[in-house]
């Protein structure tokens, strides 16, 4: 390896590592801002939050890696151009394309690594993240119960315990039941208890032992009644149920299942797409068979006689061709057929639409494995010549330029992906739209950098406007 190659690689690797971790930190802060209400101040252990952040950071690689490649390539060649090192390289007979070759090898290695990461490591990280987030959102009550503190996580109840064991056993339980809004709560005291969830996850069962329940009956009228009814009931064991709908399980990430598409590798996505395709074909076949069964040609002589009859022409008003005695029966039969079709359509239509959306989503996720790798190469061929043209290093102009181009890339990708999910664009074309649109720009910038174009030189444009102004003045 030549010294110039080693110099270029060192000049690229340092800003790449720095920008990668800076971008990852910023994206991680966005994640914390999104889930801060469910994580901070709710009694979770620090390692639970740290683990959740660790798995969430894996999903941010798809944005951090391309942006880091773009920014570091601009900074590398911008610094070389600002320090006139790029001029020295070119004066030694090394063109810009040759100078980019060692970095291109590094980018290709990053491309292969990003593909392997997105195909093997990212699905597992998404599965871990989804399952942990599901547990945090749906089992957070066990985290929220703190000894000596009233907890109001379940609407209508206030729960307090004196102590809590590591296995989840609660001691010294006090429950205030005020869900009836009658200003007269029910009080339940128990020596110990344990929390469990039902199989469907809709209710929380608190198994209490050795306790007593106090209840005061509300007044039946607005008049004062000196004879209030106060009841006290002791129990050895009881198991009150609490509604868990307030925890809103529908808001939980739907990717918290192992069969979710973002949690599958390429082989798993292909198998799922084939399965969905077979299910869609089955739905279509059953719908066609059911519909065609209602439209049969009843012809007694067809296939049973040698006599040939000319087909009968029907007018616009079919009832005119039906005998008077059969018109009522024909209308009733047609009405029954149409009502049967209308009853089955609500089942066929939504199911077919759902399967089509899932197939489109699997195709998008399949192509996403490759677009992440391709984006590194594309943005490198944008950033490297761009840095050679602007000839500015550091974190000023390169950051603004890199963020601008990355926003263009991200917006194009997001809009195309949304159009594909709505069925307005082919999913394969949608995932590669940004690469198709920006590839001519990369080729144009590479050409301009090769010929030492002053594309972003302000002085060049000032001199150009001065010349045009003088020419117009002479003509006038």
Residue pairs with C-beta under 8 A, 6 or more apart in sequence:
1 102
4 89
4 92
4 94
4 99
5 101
5 102
6 102
8 76
8 80
8 99
8 102
8 103
9 102
9 103
9 106
11 76
11 79
11 80
12 72
12 73
12 76
12 103
12 106
13 106
15 71
15 72
15 75
15 76
16 68
16 69
16 72
19 67
19 68
19 71
19 72
19 75
20 64
20 65
20 68
20 72
23 63
23 64
23 67
23 68
23 71
24 57
24 60
24 61
24 64
27 57
27 60
27 63
27 64
28 53
28 56
28 57
28 60
31 53
31 56
31 60
32 39
32 53
35 52
38 136
38 137
38 140
39 49
39 52
39 136
42 140
42 143
42 144
43 143
43 144
43 145
43 146
44 136
44 140
44 143
45 143
48 132
48 136
48 143
51 132
52 129
52 132
52 133
52 136
55 125
55 126
55 128
55 129
55 132
56 129
58 121
58 122
58 125
58 126
58 129
59 122
59 125
59 126
59 129
61 114
61 117
61 118
61 122
62 118
62 122
62 368
62 372
63 410
65 110
65 114
65 372
65 376
66 372
66 375
66 376
66 379
66 406
66 409
67 379
67 402
67 403
67 406
69 107
69 110
69 376
69 379
69 380
69 383
70 379
70 380
70 382
70 383
70 402
70 405
70 406
71 383
71 398
71 399
71 402
71 403
72 383
73 103
73 379
73 380
73 383
73 384
73 386
73 387
74 383
74 384
74 386
74 387
74 390
74 398
74 401
74 402
75 387
75 393
75 394
75 395
75 398
76 103
76 384
76 387
77 86
77 383
77 384
77 385
77 386
77 387
77 388
78 387
78 388
78 390
78 391
78 392
78 393
78 394
78 397
78 398
79 85
79 387
79 393
79 394
80 86
80 89
80 387
80 388
80 393
81 87
81 387
81 388
81 389
81 390
81 391
81 392
81 393
82 391
82 392
82 393
83 393
86 96
86 99
86 388
86 391
89 99
90 96
95 450
96 385
96 388
96 446
96 449
96 450
97 446
97 450
100 384
103 380
103 384
104 380
107 376
107 377
107 380
108 377
110 376
111 373
111 374
111 376
111 377
112 373
114 372
114 373
114 376
115 369
115 370
115 372
115 373
118 368
118 369
118 372
118 373
119 265
119 266
119 369
120 265
122 262
123 262
123 263
123 264
123 265
123 268
124 263
126 255
126 260
126 262
126 263
127 258
127 260
127 263
130 253
130 255
130 256
130 257
130 260
130 263
131 256
133 252
133 253
133 256
134 252
134 253
134 256
136 143
137 247
137 248
137 249
137 251
137 252
138 201
138 244
138 247
138 249
138 252
139 197
140 153
140 247
141 151
141 153
141 154
141 195
141 204
141 247
142 168
142 195
144 151
144 153
145 151
145 159
145 161
145 164
145 170
145 195
146 164
147 161
147 162
147 163
147 164
148 160
148 161
148 162
149 160
150 158
150 159
150 160
150 176
151 158
151 159
151 160
152 158
153 246
153 247
154 204
154 242
154 243
154 244
154 246
155 179
155 246
156 177
156 178
156 179
157 175
157 176
157 177
157 178
157 179
157 242
158 175
158 176
158 178
159 173
159 174
159 175
159 176
160 173
160 174
160 175
161 170
161 171
161 172
161 173
161 174
162 171
162 172
162 173
163 170
163 171
163 172
164 170
164 171
165 171
168 194
168 195
169 192
169 193
169 194
170 192
170 193
170 194
170 195
171 191
171 192
172 191
172 192
173 188
173 189
173 190
173 191
173 192
173 193
173 206
173 208
173 211
174 187
174 188
174 189
175 187
175 188
175 189
175 190
175 206
175 240
176 185
176 186
176 187
177 185
177 186
177 187
177 188
178 185
178 186
180 218
182 218
184 216
184 217
184 218
186 213
186 214
186 215
187 213
187 214
187 215
188 208
188 211
188 212
188 213
188 214
188 240
189 211
189 212
189 213
189 214
190 208
190 209
190 210
190 211
190 212
191 209
191 210
191 211
192 208
192 209
192 210
193 206
193 207
193 208
193 209
194 206
194 207
195 204
195 205
195 206
195 207
196 204
196 205
196 207
197 203
197 204
197 205
197 244
198 204
198 205
198 241
201 244
201 249
202 243
202 244
202 245
203 241
203 242
203 243
203 244
204 241
204 242
204 244
205 239
205 240
205 241
205 242
206 239
206 240
206 242
207 237
207 238
207 239
208 235
208 237
208 238
208 239
208 240
209 236
209 237
210 236
211 234
211 235
211 238
212 232
212 233
212 234
212 235
213 232
213 233
213 234
213 235
213 238
214 230
214 231
214 232
215 230
215 231
215 232
215 233
216 228
216 229
216 230
216 231
217 228
217 229
217 230
217 231
219 225
219 228
254 260
255 262
255 263
257 263
259 272
261 269
261 272
261 358
261 361
261 362
261 365
262 365
264 272
264 365
266 366
266 369
269 362
269 365
269 366
270 366
272 362
273 359
273 362
273 363
273 366
276 355
276 358
276 359
276 362
277 359
279 355
280 352
280 355
280 356
280 359
283 348
283 351
283 352
283 355
284 352
286 348
287 344
287 348
287 352
290 344
291 341
294 337
294 340
294 341
301 307
301 309
312 321
314 321
315 321
319 327
319 330
319 331
322 330
356 423
357 421
357 423
360 420
360 421
360 423
360 427
361 421
363 427
363 428
364 417
364 420
364 421
364 427
364 430
364 431
367 427
367 428
367 431
367 432
368 431
371 413
371 431
371 432
371 434
371 435
374 432
374 435
375 409
375 434
375 435
378 409
378 434
378 435
378 438
378 439
378 442
379 405
379 406
379 409
381 442
381 443
381 445
381 446
382 405
382 438
382 441
382 442
382 445
383 402
383 405
384 446
384 449
385 442
385 445
385 446
385 448
385 449
385 450
386 401
386 405
386 445
386 449
387 398
388 449
389 445
389 448
389 449
389 453
389 454
389 455
389 456
390 397
390 398
390 401
390 456
392 398
408 438
409 434
409 438
412 433
412 434
412 437
412 438
413 431
413 433
413 434
416 425
416 429
416 430
416 431
416 433
416 434
417 430
417 431
419 425
419 430
420 426
420 427
420 429
420 430
420 431
425 433
445 455
447 453
448 455
454 460
